[in-house]
């Protein structure tokens, strides 16, 4: 991995963590949404969404081969990408509220499967990851600046 590759790696991680924070914000904003979409003519509550990451370089044998040949700049350190945004399969939460407009015959309203505690922990984690990547980016920039000063 060369020093200039670190900018691309940090940039891909910053982009991925920003999207993760956007999805978490969407989950928090829709924690009380009982009519998120229509399926088969009926409204369904919002379902929590999660971001799935994967490395940009997915071919392990190519990475191993480049490391074995001593060409470490090609096989490793290619960053991260968002593989998909998936819905959480956790069950929806039934809440007893017979006065709610979406209550069923028994008086229960199906609420989204968003747990605010989990969302806040995920938000802190994404925020710290974002900060760590900014620190790595600044360290790389500082190293390049010092290297340029040596050449003067």
Buried (B, 14 or more C-beta within 10 A) or exposed (E): EEEEBBBEBBEBBBBBBEBBBBBBEBBBEBBEBBEEEEEEEEEBBBBBBBBEBEBEBEEEEEBEEBEEEEEBEBBBBBBBBBEEBEEBEEEBBEEEBEEBEEBEEEEBBBBBBBBEEBBEEBBEBBBEBBEEBBEBBEEBBEEBEEEEEEEE
